[in-house]
């Protein structure tokens, strides 16, 4: 079995495949690709972001998740924005406060986790040296990357109708951002233009020489904290020095006899498995794919999952998450019964779909599998002079109202929809997958899994098929879903929001295994590719 890398950026997939060809394993390849992604998609992820990784290494008896989510700084307080709440995005991803204080600038970042997660995974499970893994990202940062179509699309996106700022605002917030990513007139660079980042190259070279402790406890940590102090931010040396990567067993479910391993809270795996358990009660394969009844069932199941996530899922160090209830197949059958009877659930919202996340999926010739989802959350716009990388914007994902599962607390991780997942056939991986896309991740992964198992699609067909996303009472639909279908749903009383995009709602990147042969699917929504080693 040859190895394969599927990533949302061709430069990252190429770097990962070359790591495999140099003798590295799936973890080496995934971390190599991840570092490159932070260079060539700098609003999506980077070393000051956060993420999660599922690692499956059968010969070593390893199967675990590494979770390296950003944490609210210790200076954060539950009530800090309680009197400044403006609203919530319709999909439930972000909370809006006065003057965008939780979205952009020095109050927005949480303690970064990505660098610690990458390097912990490499040290524990990889075979290559950190300097070798970092070399492609350093070369890419120094030589520059070409602005690709999706990068430019995102940089020029107008999302003001959601109440949030535009990506161009994040790009232009710092001096570095304006000089590197923008044209002289202040607009983002255009497709085909080259973006080089010498500051980021130097930062990565320093980390290659001195290791991650430079970032979390050494000179670079002091540089970052000094910048935050000058600008009234919350990040402290105590936050950085105390940061640890979590390790956990996967949360498990079954879909039509296939074991499914995904990410425990505060990740989205429990929501994905709950959704699959509800869908299992229906014979979806006998329905017209993306027909009226198929989409109605999907929509109602997704609404129930959204309700449960808002009510029950949070950082388990701060919130008691009722996993047995959420994963119960008996409860899933009860929910399915209400759907079958024509019931309509209501998803409460306070008053867009952020996609600042990316994905790499890898398998190697020994059967090792890695699914890595990592992000900036919502980019904060903050780049410390001389360092070159942007910090995450964690804080706008916390509920600014105290006393709730997703409320702010010092040292707390926010709830995330990230759920790097492996679907098994017996004891062997059948599908390895993950996706960026905020609250659309869980619906997208569930539909992809169902497309393969219920509708017998190949992996690229399953990834590229038109889909929906439901995180409120409204059904968001891809523009390739026929209007006669959505007209019939509207006649049943469902609000419909049609995307202008043919490929919409998260961006699944997956590898399927059949008879020892690997096939890959890179979502056409992004610029990515599947490459064989």
VMD Tcl script that draws the C-alpha trace (Angstrom):
set ca {
  {0.00 0.00 0.00}
  {1.49 3.32 -1.07}
  {1.12 6.41 1.03}
  {-1.11 9.37 0.26}
  {-1.52 12.97 1.39}
  {-4.68 15.01 0.86}
  {-4.50 18.68 1.76}
  {-6.32 21.91 1.00}
  {-3.17 23.48 -0.49}
  {-1.07 21.86 -3.24}
  {2.16 23.14 -1.68}
  {1.32 21.40 1.59}
  {0.34 18.11 -0.07}
  {3.58 18.14 -2.05}
  {5.68 18.76 1.07}
  {3.90 15.92 2.88}
  {4.37 13.46 0.05}
  {8.06 14.30 -0.22}
  {8.39 13.61 3.52}
  {6.92 10.15 2.91}
  {9.28 9.59 -0.01}
  {12.24 10.52 2.21}
  {11.23 7.68 4.53}
  {9.06 9.59 6.96}
  {5.85 8.18 8.36}
  {2.32 9.59 8.36}
  {2.97 11.83 11.37}
  {6.13 13.26 9.78}
  {4.19 13.98 6.61}
  {1.21 15.53 8.39}
  {3.37 17.85 10.50}
  {5.48 18.84 7.50}
  {2.33 19.70 5.58}
  {0.88 21.56 8.57}
  {3.86 23.89 8.85}
  {3.63 24.65 5.12}
  {-0.10 25.34 5.42}
  {0.66 28.07 7.95}
  {2.84 29.78 5.34}
  {0.71 29.42 2.21}
  {-2.71 29.91 3.83}
  {-1.85 32.36 6.61}
  {-5.40 33.35 7.57}
  {-6.41 29.71 7.93}
  {-3.76 28.41 10.33}
  {-0.26 28.89 11.66}
  {1.97 28.18 14.63}
  {-0.07 30.58 16.80}
  {-3.33 28.78 16.02}
  {-4.89 25.65 17.48}
  {-6.07 22.24 16.37}
  {-6.45 18.51 16.88}
  {-5.00 15.35 15.41}
  {-6.10 11.72 15.36}
  {-3.14 9.34 15.17}
  {-3.62 5.65 14.33}
  {-0.49 3.49 14.25}
  {-1.57 -0.17 14.42}
  {1.91 -1.73 14.55}
  {2.76 0.38 17.59}
  {-0.62 -0.11 19.22}
  {-1.27 3.64 19.13}
  {-4.69 5.16 18.63}
  {-5.24 8.51 20.28}
  {-6.12 12.14 19.79}
  {-3.77 14.99 20.46}
  {-5.81 18.11 21.17}
  {-3.98 21.42 21.17}
  {-6.78 23.93 21.37}
  {-6.08 27.52 22.29}
  {-7.08 28.45 25.82}
  {-8.51 31.67 27.17}
  {-5.71 33.66 28.83}
  {-5.61 33.51 32.61}
  {-6.49 37.21 32.66}
  {-9.84 36.53 30.92}
  {-13.02 36.85 32.99}
  {-16.52 35.40 32.43}
  {-18.16 38.82 32.60}
  {-15.61 40.79 30.55}
  {-18.00 41.33 27.63}
  {-21.32 40.55 29.33}
  {-22.51 44.15 28.86}
  {-21.22 44.44 25.31}
  {-23.07 41.56 23.60}
  {-24.36 42.42 20.13}
  {-25.51 39.00 18.90}
  {-24.50 35.65 17.46}
  {-23.83 34.49 13.93}
  {-26.71 32.44 12.53}
  {-24.63 29.26 12.37}
  {-23.68 29.59 16.02}
  {-19.94 29.83 15.32}
  {-19.16 33.31 16.61}
  {-20.42 35.76 19.20}
  {-20.46 39.45 18.37}
  {-19.56 42.13 20.90}
  {-19.26 45.91 20.75}
  {-16.37 47.29 18.68}
  {-15.39 43.74 17.60}
  {-13.18 43.55 20.71}
  {-13.32 39.74 20.81}
  {-12.69 39.45 17.06}
  {-9.73 41.64 16.10}
  {-6.79 43.06 18.02}
  {-4.89 42.13 21.15}
  {-7.86 40.99 23.26}
  {-8.90 38.37 20.67}
  {-6.11 35.75 20.87}
  {-5.99 32.78 23.21}
  {-2.86 30.89 24.22}
  {-1.63 29.23 20.99}
  {-1.54 25.45 20.74}
  {-0.51 24.46 17.21}
  {3.26 24.57 17.63}
  {3.10 22.49 20.81}
  {0.76 20.00 19.13}
  {2.88 19.61 16.00}
  {6.11 19.15 17.93}
  {4.64 16.83 20.56}
  {3.26 14.59 17.81}
  {6.57 14.63 15.97}
  {8.59 13.82 19.12}
  {6.30 10.99 20.23}
  {5.26 9.39 16.93}
  {7.45 10.77 14.14}
  {10.83 9.67 12.83}
  {12.25 12.91 11.40}
  {14.08 15.78 13.09}
  {12.22 19.04 13.63}
  {14.69 20.96 11.45}
  {14.03 18.59 8.52}
  {10.27 18.82 8.96}
  {10.42 22.64 9.07}
  {12.68 23.06 6.03}
  {9.91 23.10 3.37}
  {7.93 25.74 5.29}
  {11.04 27.89 5.77}
  {11.89 27.69 2.08}
  {8.29 28.49 1.14}
  {8.18 31.51 3.44}
  {11.45 32.90 2.13}
  {10.81 32.18 -1.55}
  {7.15 33.13 -1.42}
  {3.90 31.46 -2.42}
  {1.61 32.31 -5.29}
  {-1.80 33.64 -4.30}
  {-4.24 30.91 -5.33}
  {-7.92 31.32 -6.29}
  {-9.40 30.25 -2.94}
  {-6.89 32.31 -0.98}
  {-7.88 35.43 -2.93}
  {-11.57 34.57 -2.68}
  {-11.30 34.41 1.08}
  {-9.08 37.48 1.43}
  {-11.65 39.55 -0.50}
  {-14.78 38.01 1.06}
  {-17.49 40.44 2.17}
  {-18.99 39.01 5.36}
  {-20.29 42.25 6.87}
  {-23.88 41.02 6.65}
  {-22.93 38.50 9.36}
  {-21.92 41.33 11.68}
  {-18.25 40.30 11.45}
  {-15.33 42.12 9.91}
  {-13.91 41.18 6.53}
  {-10.72 39.13 6.09}
  {-9.12 42.18 4.46}
  {-9.50 43.93 7.83}
  {-7.46 41.19 9.50}
  {-4.81 41.32 6.75}
  {-4.39 45.06 7.14}
  {-4.51 45.30 10.94}
  {-0.74 45.06 11.52}
  {2.21 46.73 9.84}
  {3.51 43.32 8.74}
  {0.15 42.35 7.29}
  {-0.09 45.53 5.26}
  {3.44 45.19 3.90}
  {3.34 41.47 3.10}
  {-0.21 40.64 2.09}
  {-1.50 43.91 0.63}
  {-0.87 45.98 -2.49}
  {0.23 49.63 -2.14}
  {-3.42 50.73 -2.24}
  {-4.20 48.55 0.80}
  {-6.18 45.87 -1.03}
  {-5.16 42.20 -0.75}
  {-2.71 40.90 -3.31}
  {-4.30 39.28 -6.33}
  {-4.16 35.73 -7.79}
  {-0.80 34.93 -9.30}
  {1.11 37.47 -7.22}
  {3.83 36.20 -4.90}
  {3.78 36.59 -1.11}
  {7.12 36.17 0.66}
  {7.45 36.42 4.45}
  {11.07 36.74 5.57}
  {10.01 37.39 9.19}
  {8.12 34.11 9.32}
  {11.07 32.28 7.74}
  {13.36 33.64 10.46}
  {10.90 32.65 13.21}
  {10.66 29.10 11.86}
  {14.47 28.91 11.59}
  {14.78 29.96 15.24}
  {12.29 27.26 16.25}
  {14.17 24.69 14.14}
  {17.37 25.52 16.06}
  {15.98 25.87 19.57}
  {12.74 23.84 19.58}
  {9.24 24.79 20.73}
  {10.39 25.96 24.17}
  {11.72 29.09 22.46}
  {8.08 29.93 21.64}
  {6.53 28.84 24.93}
  {9.18 29.76 27.51}
  {12.16 31.43 25.82}
  {13.11 34.59 24.00}
  {10.27 34.42 21.47}
  {7.72 34.06 24.27}
  {9.12 37.20 25.88}
  {8.90 39.09 22.57}
  {5.27 38.08 22.12}
  {4.24 38.96 25.66}
  {6.00 42.33 25.53}
  {3.99 43.17 22.39}
  {0.72 42.19 24.08}
  {1.57 44.27 27.15}
  {2.25 47.34 24.99}
  {-1.15 46.99 23.35}
  {-3.32 46.06 26.35}
  {-3.61 42.36 25.50}
  {-4.10 39.46 27.90}
  {-1.52 36.86 26.79}
  {1.14 36.32 29.49}
  {4.29 34.30 30.08}
  {2.31 32.25 32.59}
  {-0.16 31.34 29.83}
  {2.59 30.25 27.45}
  {4.75 28.40 29.97}
  {1.78 26.51 31.35}
  {0.40 25.35 28.00}
  {0.12 21.58 27.53}
  {-1.17 19.39 24.72}
  {-4.02 17.07 25.76}
  {-4.02 13.40 24.91}
  {-7.24 11.42 24.89}
  {-8.81 8.23 23.64}
  {-11.17 8.62 20.70}
  {-14.89 8.80 21.32}
  {-16.53 5.85 19.55}
  {-19.76 5.15 17.73}
  {-20.98 2.81 15.01}
  {-22.63 3.51 11.69}
  {-24.22 0.54 9.94}
  {-21.71 -1.79 11.59}
  {-18.68 0.43 10.94}
  {-16.82 1.58 14.06}
  {-16.31 5.36 13.98}
  {-13.52 7.00 16.01}
  {-13.66 10.75 16.47}
  {-12.68 13.57 18.82}
  {-13.99 13.90 22.37}
  {-15.26 17.26 23.74}
  {-14.58 20.09 23.44}
  {-14.15 18.81 19.87}
  {-16.99 17.94 17.51}
  {-16.71 14.14 17.48}
  {-19.58 13.57 19.89}
  {-21.82 15.69 17.63}
  {-20.73 13.77 14.53}
  {-21.42 10.40 16.12}
  {-24.76 11.58 17.52}
  {-25.73 12.70 14.01}
  {-24.67 9.38 12.48}
  {-26.61 7.44 15.13}
  {-29.79 9.38 14.28}
  {-29.29 8.88 10.54}
  {-28.71 5.15 11.03}
  {-32.40 4.78 11.96}
  {-33.35 5.63 8.36}
  {-32.76 3.55 5.23}
  {-31.12 6.47 3.45}
  {-29.80 4.36 0.59}
  {-33.36 3.74 -0.62}
  {-34.05 7.47 -0.87}
  {-33.25 9.79 -3.75}
  {-29.89 11.35 -2.89}
  {-30.42 15.05 -2.10}
  {-34.12 14.55 -2.70}
  {-36.80 16.18 -0.55}
  {-37.14 13.42 2.05}
  {-33.39 12.84 2.25}
  {-32.73 16.51 2.94}
  {-35.61 16.81 5.41}
  {-34.21 13.92 7.47}
  {-30.69 15.36 7.32}
  {-31.93 18.81 8.33}
  {-33.92 17.67 11.35}
  {-31.11 15.41 12.55}
  {-28.62 18.28 12.22}
  {-30.95 20.61 14.14}
  {-31.15 18.21 17.07}
  {-27.37 17.90 17.15}
  {-26.99 21.70 17.12}
  {-29.44 22.01 20.02}
  {-27.55 19.41 22.04}
  {-24.16 20.95 21.31}
  {-25.27 24.39 22.50}
  {-26.85 22.98 25.64}
  {-24.35 20.34 26.72}
  {-20.95 20.43 25.00}
  {-18.06 22.41 26.44}
  {-14.55 22.02 27.77}
  {-14.79 18.90 29.99}
  {-12.36 20.46 32.46}
  {-15.05 23.06 33.15}
  {-18.35 21.44 32.07}
  {-19.88 18.04 32.79}
  {-20.62 16.73 29.28}
  {-23.28 13.95 29.29}
  {-21.54 11.67 26.79}
  {-23.68 8.61 27.53}
  {-26.85 10.53 26.75}
  {-25.49 12.21 23.62}
  {-24.12 8.94 22.21}
  {-27.10 6.78 23.20}
  {-28.59 4.85 20.30}
  {-31.86 4.56 22.20}
  {-32.10 8.34 22.35}
  {-31.07 8.55 18.69}
  {-33.99 6.26 17.80}
  {-36.34 8.49 19.81}
  {-35.16 11.53 17.89}
  {-35.55 9.60 14.63}
  {-39.10 8.73 15.62}
  {-39.97 12.40 15.99}
  {-38.41 13.13 12.61}
  {-40.30 10.25 11.01}
  {-43.53 11.65 12.43}
  {-42.86 15.00 10.76}
  {-41.68 16.94 13.82}
  {-39.75 20.16 13.43}
  {-37.07 21.08 15.98}
  {-36.27 24.70 16.84}
  {-32.66 25.84 17.23}
  {-32.46 28.91 19.50}
  {-30.06 31.61 18.34}
  {-29.33 35.05 19.76}
  {-30.37 37.39 17.28}
  {-22.05 33.16 7.56}
  {-19.97 30.53 8.05}
  {-16.35 31.30 9.00}
  {-13.92 28.90 7.36}
  {-10.59 29.98 8.83}
  {-9.41 26.40 9.27}
  {-7.61 23.84 7.15}
  {-7.03 20.10 6.95}
  {-4.42 17.50 6.06}
  {-5.16 13.77 5.85}
  {-2.36 11.20 5.52}
  {-1.84 7.45 5.29}
  {1.53 5.77 4.85}
  {2.67 2.40 3.55}
  {2.57 0.80 7.01}
  {-1.10 1.59 7.50}
  {-0.53 4.54 9.83}
  {-3.22 7.20 9.51}
  {-3.36 10.83 10.59}
  {-6.18 13.34 10.31}
  {-5.14 16.84 11.38}
  {-7.49 19.84 11.56}
  {-5.96 23.15 12.58}
  {-6.98 26.77 12.50}
  {-6.68 30.35 13.64}
  {-10.34 30.18 14.63}
  {-11.13 33.67 13.48}
  {-7.86 35.48 12.61}
  {-7.09 38.22 15.12}
  {-5.10 40.34 12.67}
  {-2.29 40.61 15.23}
  {1.28 40.00 14.00}
  {4.11 40.91 16.35}
  {6.70 43.03 14.53}
  {9.56 40.86 13.35}
  {7.87 37.47 13.95}
  {5.75 37.18 10.81}
  {2.93 34.91 12.02}
  {-0.64 35.89 12.89}
  {-2.27 34.96 16.20}
  {-5.54 33.11 16.56}
  {-8.78 34.92 17.36}
  {-10.09 32.37 19.86}
  {-12.10 34.69 22.07}
  {-15.03 35.39 19.72}
  {-15.97 31.71 19.92}
  {-16.78 31.98 23.63}
  {-20.28 32.88 24.77}
  {-19.89 36.32 26.43}
  {-22.87 35.57 28.68}
  {-21.65 34.01 31.95}
  {-23.00 30.73 33.29}
  {-23.28 28.75 30.06}
  {-21.45 25.71 28.72}
  {-19.54 27.85 26.24}
  {-18.90 30.86 28.52}
  {-15.49 32.46 29.04}
  {-13.28 31.18 31.86}
  {-9.53 31.58 32.50}
  {-7.61 28.72 30.89}
  {-10.69 27.29 29.17}
  {-10.81 25.87 25.65}
  {-13.76 26.89 23.54}
  {-16.08 24.34 21.98}
  {-14.95 23.42 18.47}
  {-16.51 21.54 15.59}
  {-13.15 20.08 14.63}
  {-13.40 16.30 14.48}
  {-10.62 14.42 12.69}
  {-12.24 11.04 12.18}
  {-11.53 7.47 11.08}
  {-14.26 5.07 9.96}
  {-13.24 1.42 10.24}
  {-14.20 -1.76 8.46}
  {-13.47 -4.36 11.07}
  {-10.08 -3.40 12.45}
  {-8.85 -1.62 9.31}
  {-9.41 2.04 8.35}
  {-12.05 2.42 5.65}
  {-12.22 6.24 5.53}
  {-9.82 8.77 7.08}
  {-11.24 12.26 6.93}
  {-11.56 15.72 8.36}
  {-12.59 19.19 7.27}
  {-12.31 22.90 7.93}
  {-15.49 24.92 7.99}
  {-16.65 25.95 11.47}
  {-20.04 24.59 12.43}
  {-20.49 23.10 8.94}
  {-17.79 20.50 9.66}
  {-20.00 17.94 11.40}
  {-22.79 18.04 8.75}
  {-20.22 17.80 5.95}
  {-18.39 14.82 7.44}
  {-21.63 12.97 8.20}
  {-22.86 13.44 4.63}
  {-19.52 12.28 3.22}
  {-19.56 9.12 5.36}
  {-23.18 8.44 4.39}
  {-22.37 9.03 0.72}
  {-19.76 6.27 0.85}
  {-21.62 3.78 3.04}
  {-25.27 4.39 2.06}
  {-24.90 5.49 -1.55}
  {-21.77 3.51 -2.54}
  {-19.93 6.57 -3.85}
  {-16.21 6.71 -4.47}
  {-14.39 9.04 -2.13}
  {-14.00 11.98 -4.51}
  {-17.65 11.71 -5.56}
  {-18.64 11.56 -1.89}
  {-16.59 14.63 -1.03}
  {-17.75 16.64 -4.05}
  {-21.47 15.79 -3.91}
  {-23.81 18.74 -3.19}
  {-24.65 19.03 0.50}
  {-26.52 21.05 3.08}
  {-25.64 22.54 6.44}
  {-28.10 23.19 9.25}
  {-27.17 24.93 12.48}
  {-30.31 27.00 12.95}
  {-33.91 26.72 11.75}
  {-32.71 27.57 8.24}
  {-31.47 24.95 5.78}
  {-28.36 26.20 3.97}
  {-28.08 24.50 0.58}
  {-25.43 24.23 -2.10}
  {-26.35 25.93 -5.37}
  {-26.17 22.56 -7.15}
  {-29.18 21.23 -5.24}
  {-32.20 21.59 -7.55}
  {-34.68 24.36 -6.86}
  {-37.59 21.96 -7.24}
  {-36.22 20.18 -4.17}
  {-35.83 23.32 -2.10}
  {-39.21 24.62 -3.29}
  {-40.81 21.45 -1.90}
  {-38.98 21.89 1.40}
  {-40.06 25.52 1.56}
  {-43.64 24.39 1.01}
  {-43.25 22.26 4.16}
  {-42.34 25.41 6.10}
  {-38.55 25.24 6.01}
  {-36.61 28.50 5.53}
  {-34.03 27.98 2.77}
  {-30.77 29.89 2.26}
  {-29.20 29.08 -1.10}
  {-25.45 29.55 -1.39}
  {-24.14 31.03 -4.61}
  {-21.35 28.42 -4.39}
  {-21.65 25.07 -6.07}
  {-19.20 23.56 -3.57}
  {-20.16 24.87 -0.15}
  {-20.23 24.13 3.58}
  {-16.91 22.96 4.97}
  {-14.22 21.37 2.81}
  {-13.76 17.64 3.36}
  {-10.38 16.07 2.66}
  {-10.47 12.29 2.83}
  {-8.68 9.04 2.03}
  {-10.58 5.82 1.37}
  {-9.07 2.35 1.61}
  {-10.38 -0.59 -0.39}
  {-8.48 -3.85 -0.90}
  {-5.24 -2.18 0.14}
  {-5.64 0.61 -2.42}
  {-5.79 4.26 -1.40}
  {-7.93 6.85 -3.15}
  {-8.18 10.48 -2.14}
  {-10.74 13.22 -2.29}
  {-9.81 16.90 -1.97}
  {-12.87 19.14 -1.76}
  {-13.15 21.21 -4.97}
  {-14.19 24.19 -2.84}
  {-10.53 24.75 -1.93}
  {-7.32 24.65 -3.99}
  {-6.24 21.25 -2.66}
  {-5.11 17.96 -4.10}
  {-4.62 14.27 -3.30}
  {-1.09 13.02 -4.00}
  {0.29 9.48 -3.83}
  {3.76 8.84 -2.42}
}
mol new
graphics top color blue
foreach p $ca { graphics top sphere $p radius 0.5 }
foreach p [lrange $ca 0 end-1] q [lrange $ca 1 end] { graphics top cylinder $p $q radius 0.2 }
display resetview
